[in-house]
Amino acid sequence: MASEPSSKAAEQSRALFVALFVLCLVGLAASIELTVVHFRACHDLASKSFCAFNEEFDCDAVARSDYAVLFRVPVSVWGIVGYLIMALVALWGWRGRQVAPPTGFLLALTSFSLLTSAVLGTISALKLSTICVVCVATYVVNAALLVLSVLQTRRVGVGRSMVAAIQSVRDDVRRSAVVGLVGATVVGLLIWRYPQYRVATQDSGPLGVAAAVQVAKVDDLATGVTDDGHHWIGAEHPELVIEEFSDYECPFCEQAHWVMRALVAANPDEVRLVHRHFPLDNACNPIIQGLFHTRSCGYAAIAACAGEQKKFWQANDYLFTHGKAEGPFEVSKMCSELGIDLEKLNECVTQRAGEYLEPDLREGISLKITGTPTFKINGKLYTGELPMDLLKPYLVKLEAKLDAEQAAK
């Protein structure tokens, strides 16, 4: 077996380990920031992070997605764990007598990190259609870590470094077992005890979508149409009216909508929700340039025409639930499940739907709305956020209702 590197080569190896350590700290800082973004985005619907620029670059949208969580723990927290482990291994290489074992471990760890980045980046681009710039920063860090690990490995030799890493585990079984036990304990505690604070995701806690859907039943609430033709649900004589400009293909619109519906269900004599169509689709919305949410104008037409058969809110709920599924949307299946006359619906969609959508689009454009969901309350607009101080008394009732629902199970 070849001897350990010469003095000069050893210094160069130490420098590479220092660079790896520093990069791990950069990745650690980015992961901590992502964890803060995740907490704020999922704990408070009014939150808007510094990296939520628009629909194409929105850290909050990524943080609120189910892909941001793995085994009940935010992916960013697993990132913190990973960067800490790699930093410790880099420190071991810098301080230790042997270069080969930590080099082998780092090559394996950084390769896995970059693979994870590729998977997450693909999901973000293809599934969520939005990019988190802080996440991209961690992808760049992971790529740089792998490059430095490869450079270090080339100095030592791939085979030698991997064999040395395995041999180091065999040579000190007791220490390896302790390290493994500590690691397993940390992972187990994170999965078991990590606080579940997600407000607007399918598997979340008190204000989650799954729980909100359970209390937002159409048949339990009063519905109607305003004097100017907009569908409402909730209080017949409201003390608070929330106008919701929404898009059936917008993920956050669905999340915020269900929370609003649950809010109405918990305050049926005080709060009224009025739906306004604002599809981000250039098929009907003139402010949209290029292809984006290409089915949302069609969905809005279906919902509006279902209103002719007094099934607007049923169709509305169905579209929010099923509208983002892959593959063609089966209108006939929806009609069969909801008791809607398909022939009458199709006739309305082809002949009158534009008349229903045009007033909402015209008003949305006049209000300079460029994103959804946008809420109009007391004449003021709130895009992607809610006035929590204004809604607090009603949210208290919602939390109490959800707690009662869960206790009754």
VOPAGU-2260 file (C-alpha; in pm, 1 decimal, decimal comma):
REM VOPAGU-2260
SITE   aa  ch    i         X         Y         Z
SITE  MET   A    0       0,0       0,0       0,0
SITE  ALA   A    1     130,2     343,8     -87,4
SITE  SER   A    2     249,4     572,9     191,6
SITE  GLU   A    3      54,4     872,7     317,5
SITE  PRO   A    4     107,8    1192,5     114,9
SITE  SER   A    5     425,6    1392,5     150,2
SITE  SER   A    6     440,1    1706,8     365,6
SITE  LYS   A    7     344,8    1937,8      79,0
SITE  ALA   A    8      73,4    1705,2     -41,2
SITE  ALA   A    9     -52,9    1672,6     315,3
SITE  GLU   A   10     -85,7    2051,0     340,7
SITE  GLN   A   11    -279,0    2058,6      17,0
SITE  SER   A   12    -508,9    1785,7     145,6
SITE  ARG   A   13    -561,5    1979,5     468,4
SITE  ALA   A   14    -648,8    2287,8     263,4
SITE  LEU   A   15    -909,4    2087,8      71,9
SITE  PHE   A   16   -1059,2    1962,8     396,8
SITE  VAL   A   17   -1077,8    2321,4     525,3
SITE  ALA   A   18   -1254,7    2425,8     202,9
SITE  LEU   A   19   -1495,9    2135,2     241,8
SITE  PHE   A   20   -1561,8    2236,5     602,9
SITE  VAL   A   21   -1631,9    2598,2     505,2
SITE  LEU   A   22   -1869,9    2489,7     228,4
SITE  CYS   A   23   -2053,0    2268,6     477,4
SITE  LEU   A   24   -2101,4    2573,6     699,4
SITE  VAL   A   25   -2245,3    2764,7     402,5
SITE  GLY   A   26   -2484,4    2479,0     330,1
SITE  LEU   A   27   -2570,4    2459,7     699,2
SITE  ALA   A   28   -2658,4    2830,4     706,5
SITE  ALA   A   29   -2877,3    2792,6     396,0
SITE  SER   A   30   -3055,9    2490,6     546,8
SITE  ILE   A   31   -3122,2    2678,3     869,6
SITE  GLU   A   32   -3269,7    2967,2     668,6
SITE  LEU   A   33   -3484,3    2721,0     472,1
SITE  THR   A   34   -3609,4    2573,3     798,5
SITE  VAL   A   35   -3708,5    2921,8     916,7
SITE  VAL   A   36   -3884,8    2983,2     583,1
SITE  HIS   A   37   -4063,7    2649,0     616,1
SITE  PHE   A   38   -4184,0    2727,0     967,0
SITE  ARG   A   39   -4309,4    3072,9     877,3
SITE  ALA   A   40   -4470,9    2965,4     549,7
SITE  CYS   A   41   -4649,1    2665,6     701,5
SITE  HIS   A   42   -4732,1    2813,6    1039,9
SITE  ASP   A   43   -4870,6    3145,8     924,0
SITE  LEU   A   44   -5065,6    3203,2     601,0
SITE  ALA   A   45   -4982,0    3573,5     626,6
SITE  SER   A   46   -4610,3    3503,6     604,0
SITE  LYS   A   47   -4413,2    3600,6     295,4
SITE  SER   A   48   -4043,1    3520,8     287,5
SITE  PHE   A   49   -3771,8    3733,7     127,8
SITE  CYS   A   50   -3733,5    3472,3    -148,5
SITE  ALA   A   51   -4100,2    3460,1    -253,7
SITE  PHE   A   52   -4056,0    3678,0    -562,9
SITE  ASN   A   53   -4331,2    3555,1    -796,0
SITE  GLU   A   54   -4498,1    3232,0    -908,2
SITE  GLU   A   55   -4185,3    3115,1   -1090,3
SITE  PHE   A   56   -3950,8    3179,7    -795,0
SITE  ASP   A   57   -4134,3    3119,8    -469,7
SITE  CYS   A   58   -3967,9    2961,2    -166,3
SITE  ASP   A   59   -4296,6    2973,8      25,4
SITE  ALA   A   60   -4479,0    2763,9    -234,8
SITE  VAL   A   61   -4202,8    2502,3    -223,1
SITE  ALA   A   62   -4201,0    2507,0     157,9
SITE  ARG   A   63   -4577,7    2454,9     172,8
SITE  SER   A   64   -4572,6    2156,0     -61,7
SITE  ASP   A   65   -4581,3    1798,9      63,7
SITE  TYR   A   66   -4245,1    1743,2    -108,8
SITE  ALA   A   67   -4083,3    1973,3     148,1
SITE  VAL   A   68   -4134,2    1710,2     418,7
SITE  LEU   A   69   -3980,0    1364,3     450,4
SITE  PHE   A   70   -4085,5    1130,1     731,8
SITE  ARG   A   71   -4273,5    1414,2     907,0
SITE  VAL   A   72   -3957,0    1629,1     913,7
SITE  PRO   A   73   -3876,6    1920,6     677,4
SITE  VAL   A   74   -3621,5    1830,7     412,3
SITE  SER   A   75   -3422,7    2136,3     524,0
SITE  VAL   A   76   -3380,2    1982,5     870,4
SITE  TRP   A   77   -3240,5    1668,1     712,3
SITE  GLY   A   78   -3010,2    1905,5     525,0
SITE  ILE   A   79   -2891,2    2050,7     855,5
SITE  VAL   A   80   -2814,3    1700,1     978,6
SITE  GLY   A   81   -2632,9    1613,2     656,8
SITE  TYR   A   82   -2415,9    1925,8     653,1
SITE  LEU   A   83   -2326,1    1874,3    1019,6
SITE  ILE   A   84   -2215,2    1518,0     946,6
SITE  MET   A   85   -2008,1    1624,2     644,0
SITE  ALA   A   86   -1855,0    1911,5     842,9
SITE  LEU   A   87   -1750,0    1670,2    1118,6
SITE  VAL   A   88   -1596,3    1432,0     863,8
SITE  ALA   A   89   -1409,7    1722,3     700,0
SITE  LEU   A   90   -1285,8    1828,0    1045,0
SITE  TRP   A   91   -1172,9    1470,9    1105,5
SITE  GLY   A   92    -977,3    1477,4     779,0
SITE  TRP   A   93    -816,6    1811,0     867,4
SITE  ARG   A   94    -720,7    1710,2    1222,6
SITE  GLY   A   95    -662,0    1338,8    1173,2
SITE  ARG   A   96    -344,0    1156,1    1084,8
SITE  GLN   A   97    -491,9     966,9     793,4
SITE  VAL   A   98    -641,8    1122,6     483,6
SITE  ALA   A   99    -790,9     819,4     312,5
SITE  PRO   A  100   -1079,8     720,5     548,4
SITE  PRO   A  101   -1247,0    1066,0     572,8
SITE  THR   A  102   -1192,1    1112,9     198,9
SITE  GLY   A  103   -1386,6     794,2     127,0
SITE  PHE   A  104   -1671,7     895,6     357,8
SITE  LEU   A  105   -1688,8    1244,9     206,3
SITE  LEU   A  106   -1701,4    1109,4    -148,0
SITE  ALA   A  107   -1999,3     890,9     -55,1
SITE  LEU   A  108   -2177,6    1166,2     139,7
SITE  THR   A  109   -2129,1    1441,4    -117,8
SITE  SER   A  110   -2236,0    1209,9    -401,9
SITE  PHE   A  111   -2556,7    1131,7    -214,4
SITE  SER   A  112   -2612,7    1503,1    -144,2
SITE  LEU   A  113   -2583,0    1598,3    -510,2
SITE  LEU   A  114   -2814,1    1313,7    -611,6
SITE  THR   A  115   -3068,0    1440,3    -358,9
SITE  SER   A  116   -3033,3    1790,6    -503,4
SITE  ALA   A  117   -3102,4    1658,6    -853,2
SITE  VAL   A  118   -3417,9    1480,7    -735,9
SITE  LEU   A  119   -3548,3    1781,0    -539,8
SITE  GLY   A  120   -3468,3    2021,7    -821,3
SITE  THR   A  121   -3654,1    1803,9   -1070,7
SITE  ILE   A  122   -3958,2    1783,8    -843,3
SITE  SER   A  123   -3956,4    2159,8    -794,7
SITE  ALA   A  124   -3935,7    2233,0   -1167,2
SITE  LEU   A  125   -4172,0    1964,6   -1298,5
SITE  LYS   A  126   -4418,0    1900,6   -1015,8
SITE  LEU   A  127   -4439,6    2238,9    -840,9
SITE  SER   A  128   -4356,0    2462,2   -1139,2
SITE  THR   A  129   -4169,2    2701,3    -913,2
SITE  ILE   A  130   -3812,3    2740,7    -790,7
SITE  CYS   A  131   -3677,5    2811,2    -442,1
SITE  VAL   A  132   -3363,3    3020,7    -484,8
SITE  VAL   A  133   -3226,8    2926,9    -141,2
SITE  CYS   A  134   -3274,1    2561,6    -233,0
SITE  VAL   A  135   -3078,0    2628,1    -551,4
SITE  ALA   A  136   -2801,1    2773,2    -334,2
SITE  THR   A  137   -2777,6    2439,7    -149,2
SITE  TYR   A  138   -2767,2    2257,3    -484,3
SITE  VAL   A  139   -2468,4    2470,4    -585,9
SITE  VAL   A  140   -2301,6    2403,2    -250,4
SITE  ASN   A  141   -2356,9    2029,7    -293,2
SITE  ALA   A  142   -2206,3    2037,8    -642,2
SITE  ALA   A  143   -1901,5    2225,9    -511,1
SITE  LEU   A  144   -1867,0    1977,8    -223,5
SITE  LEU   A  145   -1862,3    1687,8    -467,2
SITE  VAL   A  146   -1603,9    1860,0    -686,2
SITE  LEU   A  147   -1372,8    1913,4    -387,6
SITE  SER   A  148   -1432,0    1556,3    -271,1
SITE  VAL   A  149   -1338,9    1426,0    -615,1
SITE  LEU   A  150   -1023,0    1638,2    -614,2
SITE  GLN   A  151    -932,9    1498,9    -274,1
SITE  THR   A  152   -1011,8    1146,5    -387,0
SITE  ARG   A  153    -789,7    1181,1    -693,6
SITE  ARG   A  154    -499,8    1261,8    -463,1
SITE  VAL   A  155    -560,8     951,7    -253,7
SITE  GLY   A  156    -717,0     713,7    -502,2
SITE  VAL   A  157   -1082,2     611,4    -524,5
SITE  GLY   A  158   -1027,9     248,4    -437,0
SITE  ARG   A  159    -790,7     324,3    -153,0
SITE  SER   A  160   -1015,6     588,1       3,8
SITE  MET   A  161   -1329,2     370,3      -7,6
SITE  VAL   A  162   -1144,6      63,4     125,7
SITE  ALA   A  163    -991,1     276,1     402,3
SITE  ALA   A  164   -1333,9     409,6     500,6
SITE  ILE   A  165   -1475,6      57,9     527,0
SITE  GLN   A  166   -1166,5     -64,9     709,3
SITE  SER   A  167   -1190,8     216,5     965,5
SITE  VAL   A  168   -1537,5      90,1    1058,9
SITE  ARG   A  169   -1410,7    -267,6    1092,6
SITE  ASP   A  170   -1106,8    -167,0    1295,7
SITE  ASP   A  171   -1311,7       7,4    1564,3
SITE  VAL   A  172   -1644,4    -171,8    1579,3
SITE  ARG   A  173   -1728,8     -31,4    1921,4
SITE  ARG   A  174   -1685,6     330,3    1819,2
SITE  SER   A  175   -1868,5     268,1    1493,1
SITE  ALA   A  176   -2156,9     110,6    1682,5
SITE  VAL   A  177   -2177,9     408,8    1918,5
SITE  VAL   A  178   -2176,7     652,5    1626,1
SITE  GLY   A  179   -2444,9     448,3    1449,8
SITE  LEU   A  180   -2658,7     430,3    1764,4
SITE  VAL   A  181   -2631,7     805,2    1821,6
SITE  GLY   A  182   -2722,6     873,0    1458,8
SITE  ALA   A  183   -3019,5     638,1    1469,6
SITE  THR   A  184   -3137,6     797,3    1794,7
SITE  VAL   A  185   -3119,1    1147,0    1647,1
SITE  VAL   A  186   -3312,2    1037,1    1336,4
SITE  GLY   A  187   -3570,8     855,7    1547,6
SITE  LEU   A  188   -3623,3    1151,9    1778,6
SITE  LEU   A  189   -3663,1    1388,9    1483,1
SITE  ILE   A  190   -3926,9    1168,5    1321,6
SITE  TRP   A  191   -4105,8    1108,3    1651,3
SITE  ARG   A  192   -4088,1    1448,8    1814,8
SITE  TYR   A  193   -4049,2    1709,7    1541,7
SITE  PRO   A  194   -4332,4    1962,3    1592,1
SITE  GLN   A  195   -4612,5    1940,1    1335,7
SITE  TYR   A  196   -4691,7    2304,5    1261,1
SITE  ARG   A  197   -4791,2    2293,5     895,7
SITE  VAL   A  198   -5107,0    2499,2     845,6
SITE  ALA   A  199   -5187,7    2448,1     482,3
SITE  THR   A  200   -5078,2    2102,4     377,3
SITE  GLN   A  201   -5267,2    1778,5     341,9
SITE  ASP   A  202   -5129,6    1600,1     649,7
SITE  SER   A  203   -5094,4    1896,8     881,3
SITE  GLY   A  204   -5229,2    1982,1    1221,3
SITE  PRO   A  205   -5502,8    2213,0    1351,2
SITE  LEU   A  206   -5546,2    2426,1    1038,4
SITE  GLY   A  207   -5448,7    2164,3     781,8
SITE  VAL   A  208   -5629,5    2103,0     455,2
SITE  ALA   A  209   -5744,2    1753,1     551,7
SITE  ALA   A  210   -5901,3    1881,2     873,0
SITE  ALA   A  211   -6040,3    2191,4     702,0
SITE  VAL   A  212   -6216,4    1982,7     436,7
SITE  GLN   A  213   -6395,2    1787,7     709,2
SITE  VAL   A  214   -6562,8    2097,8     848,6
SITE  ALA   A  215   -6619,1    2281,9     517,5
SITE  LYS   A  216   -6927,9    2092,5     401,4
SITE  VAL   A  217   -7143,5    2278,8     152,1
SITE  ASP   A  218   -7473,2    2133,7     272,9
SITE  ASP   A  219   -7416,6    2268,1     623,3
SITE  LEU   A  220   -7390,3    2629,5     509,0
SITE  ALA   A  221   -7609,5    2892,2     349,3
SITE  THR   A  222   -7524,1    2978,5     -11,2
SITE  GLY   A  223   -7643,5    3233,9    -258,0
SITE  VAL   A  224   -7557,8    3483,7    -528,0
SITE  THR   A  225   -7477,2    3849,6    -469,6
SITE  ASP   A  226   -7675,1    4125,0    -639,8
SITE  ASP   A  227   -7399,2    4150,3    -901,0
SITE  GLY   A  228   -7397,5    3775,4    -969,3
SITE  HIS   A  229   -7113,9    3632,1    -757,3
SITE  HIS   A  230   -7152,2    3307,7    -563,0
SITE  TRP   A  231   -7120,3    3329,5    -185,4
SITE  ILE   A  232   -7123,0    3084,2     104,6
SITE  GLY   A  233   -7161,7    3148,6     476,7
SITE  ALA   A  234   -7346,6    3421,7     660,6
SITE  GLU   A  235   -7668,0    3561,5     515,2
SITE  HIS   A  236   -7610,9    3885,3     708,0
SITE  PRO   A  237   -7230,6    3891,5     746,7
SITE  GLU   A  238   -7018,9    4113,1     963,2
SITE  LEU   A  239   -6713,3    4019,3     753,3
SITE  VAL   A  240   -6710,0    3957,9     377,2
SITE  ILE   A  241   -6405,1    3798,5     213,9
SITE  GLU   A  242   -6383,0    3812,4    -165,5
SITE  GLU   A  243   -6151,1    3541,9    -293,3
SITE  PHE   A  244   -5992,0    3590,3    -638,4
SITE  SER   A  245   -5869,3    3241,0    -716,6
SITE  ASP   A  246   -5738,4    2993,3    -975,2
SITE  TYR   A  247   -5826,8    2623,3    -968,4
SITE  GLU   A  248   -5477,2    2519,1   -1080,2
SITE  CYS   A  249   -5295,7    2727,0    -817,3
SITE  PRO   A  250   -5172,8    2500,2    -531,2
SITE  PHE   A  251   -5174,9    2774,4    -269,4
SITE  CYS   A  252   -5521,7    2881,7    -385,7
SITE  GLU   A  253   -5646,0    2536,2    -291,3
SITE  GLN   A  254   -5474,1    2545,3      45,7
SITE  ALA   A  255   -5591,6    2895,4     132,4
SITE  HIS   A  256   -5940,4    2824,9      -1,1
SITE  TRP   A  257   -5996,7    2527,5     227,7
SITE  VAL   A  258   -5882,2    2726,0     527,7
SITE  MET   A  259   -6121,3    3005,9     427,6
SITE  ARG   A  260   -6403,4    2756,4     384,2
SITE  ALA   A  261   -6332,9    2607,3     724,6
SITE  LEU   A  262   -6322,4    2959,6     867,8
SITE  VAL   A  263   -6670,4    3021,6     727,0
SITE  ALA   A  264   -6794,5    2687,3     861,3
SITE  ALA   A  265   -6674,0    2781,8    1209,7
SITE  ASN   A  266   -6834,9    3127,7    1183,4
SITE  PRO   A  267   -7149,9    3066,1     975,1
SITE  ASP   A  268   -7337,7    3368,7    1109,1
SITE  GLU   A  269   -7048,7    3614,9    1088,5
SITE  VAL   A  270   -6831,8    3539,8     784,0
SITE  ARG   A  271   -6923,0    3522,6     415,1
SITE  LEU   A  272   -6686,9    3400,3     142,5
SITE  VAL   A  273   -6746,8    3529,8    -211,2
SITE  HIS   A  274   -6572,4    3347,8    -494,7
SITE  ARG   A  275   -6425,2    3550,5    -781,9
SITE  HIS   A  276   -6264,9    3385,5   -1083,7
SITE  PHE   A  277   -5915,8    3499,0   -1183,1
SITE  PRO   A  278   -5757,6    3211,8   -1379,2
SITE  LEU   A  279   -5392,2    3267,9   -1466,3
SITE  ASP   A  280   -5447,8    3136,0   -1815,7
SITE  ASN   A  281   -5402,9    3333,5   -2135,2
SITE  ALA   A  282   -5701,6    3153,0   -2286,3
SITE  CYS   A  283   -5928,7    3402,4   -2109,5
SITE  ASN   A  284   -5710,7    3634,2   -1900,4
SITE  PRO   A  285   -5546,9    3903,5   -2117,8
SITE  ILE   A  286   -5275,8    3993,3   -1865,4
SITE  ILE   A  287   -5119,5    3645,3   -1885,9
SITE  GLN   A  288   -4843,9    3620,1   -2143,4
SITE  GLY   A  289   -4751,2    3272,7   -2259,5
SITE  LEU   A  290   -4872,7    2934,1   -2138,2
SITE  PHE   A  291   -4946,1    2907,7   -1767,6
SITE  HIS   A  292   -5219,5    2716,5   -1579,7
SITE  THR   A  293   -5354,6    2613,9   -1917,8
SITE  ARG   A  294   -5667,4    2444,3   -1782,3
SITE  SER   A  295   -5777,0    2708,6   -1533,9
SITE  CYS   A  296   -5999,4    2910,1   -1772,2
SITE  GLY   A  297   -6181,2    2588,9   -1861,9
SITE  TYR   A  298   -6218,6    2496,7   -1496,4
SITE  ALA   A  299   -6356,9    2840,8   -1413,3
SITE  ALA   A  300   -6610,8    2803,8   -1695,1
SITE  ILE   A  301   -6719,2    2463,2   -1559,0
SITE  ALA   A  302   -6765,6    2600,6   -1207,2
SITE  ALA   A  303   -6954,5    2906,8   -1329,2
SITE  CYS   A  304   -7188,5    2694,6   -1541,7
SITE  ALA   A  305   -7243,0    2445,7   -1258,0
SITE  GLY   A  306   -7384,6    2747,6   -1077,3
SITE  GLU   A  307   -7673,2    2752,6   -1325,6
SITE  GLN   A  308   -7776,1    2417,4   -1178,2
SITE  LYS   A  309   -7719,5    2543,4    -821,7
SITE  LYS   A  310   -7408,5    2326,8    -789,6
SITE  PHE   A  311   -7141,9    2596,1    -791,9
SITE  TRP   A  312   -6986,5    2520,7    -453,1
SITE  GLN   A  313   -6997,1    2145,0    -509,4
SITE  ALA   A  314   -6817,9    2188,2    -844,2
SITE  ASN   A  315   -6583,7    2442,4    -687,1
SITE  ASP   A  316   -6475,7    2191,6    -422,3
SITE  TYR   A  317   -6443,2    1913,4    -678,7
SITE  LEU   A  318   -6222,3    2124,8    -905,2
SITE  PHE   A  319   -5992,0    2230,1    -622,1
SITE  THR   A  320   -5961,1    1865,6    -519,0
SITE  HIS   A  321   -5917,8    1703,6    -860,3
SITE  GLY   A  322   -5819,3    1981,3   -1099,7
SITE  LYS   A  323   -5443,6    1943,4   -1060,9
SITE  ALA   A  324   -5436,1    1567,7   -1119,7
SITE  GLU   A  325   -5227,5    1446,2   -1411,8
SITE  GLY   A  326   -5416,1    1345,3   -1722,4
SITE  PRO   A  327   -5738,7    1484,1   -1870,2
SITE  PHE   A  328   -6010,0    1611,1   -1640,0
SITE  GLU   A  329   -6324,3    1395,3   -1670,2
SITE  VAL   A  330   -6617,2    1638,0   -1670,1
SITE  SER   A  331   -6865,4    1352,7   -1711,2
SITE  LYS   A  332   -6734,4    1185,6   -1396,3
SITE  MET   A  333   -6772,9    1508,6   -1199,7
SITE  CYS   A  334   -7126,6    1554,1   -1328,0
SITE  SER   A  335   -7216,9    1197,4   -1238,3
SITE  GLU   A  336   -7082,6    1233,7    -884,8
SITE  LEU   A  337   -7240,4    1573,9    -821,8
SITE  GLY   A  338   -7574,8    1523,9    -996,3
SITE  ILE   A  339   -7509,1    1781,0   -1270,3
SITE  ASP   A  340   -7672,2    1757,9   -1613,1
SITE  LEU   A  341   -7373,6    1716,5   -1846,6
SITE  GLU   A  342   -7555,0    1828,0   -2161,9
SITE  LYS   A  343   -7676,0    2150,3   -2000,2
SITE  LEU   A  344   -7331,6    2213,7   -1854,5
SITE  ASN   A  345   -7160,4    2174,0   -2193,0
SITE  GLU   A  346   -7415,4    2401,7   -2357,2
SITE  CYS   A  347   -7345,6    2670,2   -2097,5
SITE  VAL   A  348   -6968,6    2633,4   -2125,7
SITE  THR   A  349   -6974,1    2683,6   -2501,2
SITE  GLN   A  350   -7231,9    2964,5   -2508,6
SITE  ARG   A  351   -7243,4    3161,5   -2182,3
SITE  ALA   A  352   -6937,5    3092,3   -1968,2
SITE  GLY   A  353   -6756,7    3402,8   -2090,6
SITE  GLU   A  354   -7039,4    3619,9   -1962,1
SITE  TYR   A  355   -6984,3    3481,8   -1611,3
SITE  LEU   A  356   -6605,4    3513,2   -1611,6
SITE  GLU   A  357   -6568,7    3851,8   -1777,7
SITE  PRO   A  358   -6684,3    4068,5   -1480,6
SITE  ASP   A  359   -6439,1    3896,2   -1243,4
SITE  LEU   A  360   -6152,0    3925,8   -1487,9
SITE  ARG   A  361   -6233,2    4289,4   -1559,3
SITE  GLU   A  362   -6242,2    4378,2   -1190,9
SITE  GLY   A  363   -5929,4    4176,9   -1112,0
SITE  ILE   A  364   -5740,3    4359,3   -1385,0
SITE  SER   A  365   -5871,6    4697,3   -1267,1
SITE  LEU   A  366   -5748,7    4613,1    -915,5
SITE  LYS   A  367   -5406,9    4529,3   -1067,1
SITE  ILE   A  368   -5419,5    4171,8    -941,1
SITE  THR   A  369   -5128,8    3973,9   -1083,1
SITE  GLY   A  370   -5123,7    3667,1    -859,2
SITE  THR   A  371   -5354,2    3432,5    -675,9
SITE  PRO   A  372   -5497,3    3388,5    -426,7
SITE  THR   A  373   -5585,5    3752,3    -369,7
SITE  PHE   A  374   -5835,5    3842,7    -101,1
SITE  LYS   A  375   -6038,3    4162,5     -92,0
SITE  ILE   A  376   -6153,5    4252,0     258,0
SITE  ASN   A  377   -6300,7    4586,7     354,0
SITE  GLY   A  378   -6183,6    4728,5      23,9
SITE  LYS   A  379   -5819,6    4627,6      77,0
SITE  LEU   A  380   -5630,0    4363,7    -121,0
SITE  TYR   A  381   -5416,6    4088,1      30,4
SITE  THR   A  382   -5224,4    3885,0    -228,0
SITE  GLY   A  383   -5090,9    3553,7    -102,5
SITE  GLU   A  384   -5142,2    3665,8     253,9
SITE  LEU   A  385   -5420,2    3724,5     503,3
SITE  PRO   A  386   -5477,8    4000,5     761,7
SITE  MET   A  387   -5431,2    3779,4    1064,5
SITE  ASP   A  388   -5514,3    4054,8    1313,5
SITE  LEU   A  389   -5848,2    4106,1    1140,2
SITE  LEU   A  390   -5922,1    3733,3    1120,1
SITE  LYS   A  391   -5793,4    3635,9    1463,8
SITE  PRO   A  392   -6135,2    3630,8    1641,5
SITE  TYR   A  393   -6272,2    3402,1    1370,9
SITE  LEU   A  394   -5962,6    3178,9    1362,1
SITE  VAL   A  395   -6003,7    3117,5    1735,3
SITE  LYS   A  396   -6348,0    2969,4    1666,4
SITE  LEU   A  397   -6206,7    2763,1    1380,9
SITE  GLU   A  398   -5935,7    2614,2    1600,3
SITE  ALA   A  399   -6194,9    2530,1    1864,9
SITE  LYS   A  400   -6416,8    2360,7    1604,3
SITE  LEU   A  401   -6128,7    2157,6    1463,3
SITE  ASP   A  402   -6022,3    2052,2    1813,3
SITE  ALA   A  403   -6379,4    1939,3    1879,7
SITE  GLU   A  404   -6387,2    1744,7    1551,7
SITE  GLN   A  405   -6063,4    1565,7    1639,0
SITE  ALA   A  406   -6177,3    1492,4    1993,9
SITE  ALA   A  407   -6498,2    1338,5    1864,0
SITE  LYS   A  408   -6307,6    1077,7    1659,7
